[in-house]
Amino acid sequence: MFTTRPELAGDFGMVASTHWLASAAGMSVLERGGNAFDAAVTAGFVLQVVEPHLNGPGGEVPILLWSEDEEKVSAVCGQGTAPAAATIDRFTGLGLDEVPGTGLLAATVPGAFGGWLHLLERWGTWTLADVLEPAISYAEHGFPAVDGISATIGAVAQMFTDDWPTSAAVWLPAGRPPRPGSRLVNPGLAATYRRVVAEARAASGTREGQLAAARDTWYRGFVAAAIAEFCAATAWRDSSGRAHGGLLTGDDLASWEATAEDPLGYDYHGHTVYKTGPWGQGPVFLQQLALLSGFDLDTAGHLSADYVHTVVECAKLAFADREAWYGDPDFTDVPMETLLGDTYNRSRRSLVGETASHDLRPGRPDGRDPLLPAGGEATVPVTGGVGEPTVRADGRVRGDTCHLDVVDRYGNMVSATPSGGWLQSSPLIPDLGFCLGTRAQMFWLESGLPSSLRPGARPRTTLSPSLALRDGRPWLAFGTPGGDQQDQWSLNFFLSVVHGGLNLQEAIDAPMFHSVHFPSSFYPRQAQPGVMLIEDRADPAVVAELRRRGHTVRTPGPWSLGRLSAVARDGDFLRAAANPRGAQGYAAGR
């Protein structure tokens, strides 16, 4: 089949990401003797600079990795927690029934820095100064503005000018949005990272000591102090239409740290797929596999009406369970063993009929009654901005995400999905050169739900890297931006490889589809029952048959859904591929 570019193959190393500069930076680390973990951290920090509308230092990152030395998969949780003062009563007392989608109130502890440093310290070999050097250089000397940056800043330019002057000072050079391809700089961010490196070097002469000192500088030193002061001393207009300060304090940052844990896995057609725990939406990928394991997708035929219908209907059931059961397992009992069990999925599978369901149908694992937010099934019109762009067609501000994958010649593998701290999400902190994230908008301001707002809890993030083994050996690392769509687009890619027989690039380039049937994780949390989207490159006869079966089908542009990247260890060779949509994702390798 036609592909936009070749699948890369070689035996030295591969890096794939949502931006060519990050992929190049990661590959340069492999070329200079670094391992996959060094390369991933380097690329991750570059993404903060060159895709500031999609992630930033104030955001978060979940990471899945295979360590060849340990011969196991691990998950790094770089997802920050809600502030100690972030109670439901605190928000409702302000007259809010939802956490705002922008501004300081929605900030959680910025976990990206801690997540990347945990990966580097435990599994990497390079120093902090080495992995930060490319990001500092791009922030200080400039990088080309991709179309998405220009479009995003253009959409929020008036808000910056009227309400967020600290953001306007950095992102509206000469008082207007940057032109696509123009040079952008962020000297404030460069200065912050230079100071972190300098303080780390002054504190210790060893790599490990410098990493510990850098972590302390970020979460207990000048970075934490600047964040706490900004939240306490300033108030800014947010998506509620009113001005609010923030709730994050120095104690919130000082008490948080990134962690490593065992991921969840599921065996499917000779492959074992790993995802994060239910503090993120990752297990919904595994639930879809558990449902699909009882259907014959090979006989249905790749991207046939039967195939698409079955995948979409299973997604609806799995995501309904996400709504009813997922949350931070430190605060709520998530029955994952049952949700992935054969008996439960045999019963759930029987709900997939010949026609599209328009109901939200969570299950009753272990006989428990599902807990759903009130009004979570409200029907709304389909507008732009599903996954991309970062500002919707109706003008509402939202963010998207980045992704990167790395495999080295030793067999180490990384899949990471950094996000949050978008330039359009919150006013820029002038002393630091970056803004805070808004991941707390994923909490519900209703008590008693698995994902209710609780002080110190992790929001049920949509960020969802993927890693798969084949015959017990590392095989595939993959993922995509796209909010709620991540574990549909990633699943479609995986199924295209396993059932469609496509190579990595063919699977990325194939027409993509997804459902928006269930409540969104993002403000204002609305659902579109029965609605699915499929790129208009799909077979018109398939689209017609899906509509006959009761799906409300929308057909956006031919290259509009999905931003996947992937690396693989396949036989004698390493392989890589990246997304052509948006004209910025690239893979590099040899």
Buried (B, 14 or more C-beta within 10 A) or exposed (E): EEBBBEBBBEEEBBBBBBBBBBBBBBBBBBEEEBBBBBBBBBBBBBBBBBBBBBBBBBBBBBBBBBBBEEEEBBBBBBBBBBBBBBBBEBBEEEEBEBBBBBBBBBBBBBBBBBBBBBBBBBBBEBBBBBBBBBBBBBBBEBBBBBBBBBBBBBBBBEBBBEBBBBBBEBBBBEEEBBEEEEEBBBBBBBBBBBBBBEBBBEBBEEBEEBBBBBBBBBBBBBBBEBBBEBBBEBBBBBBBEBEBBBBBBBBBBBBBBBBBEEBBBBEBEEBBBBBBBBBBBBBBBBBBBBBBBBBEBEEBEBBBBBBBBBBBBBBBBBBBBBBBBBBBBEBBEBBBEBBBBEEBBEEBBEBBEEEBBBEBEBBBBEEEEBBBBEEBBEEBEEEEBBBBBBBBEEEBBBBBBBBBBBBBBEBBBBBBBBBBBBBBBBBBBBBBBBBBBBBBBBBBBBEEBBBBBBBBBBBBBBBBBBBBBBEEEBBBBBBBBBBBBBBBBBBBBBBBBBBBEBBBBBBBBBBBBBBBBBBBBBBBBBBBBBBBBBBBBBBEEBBEBBBEBBBBBBBBEEBBBBBBBBBBBBEEEBBBBBBBBBEBBBBBBE
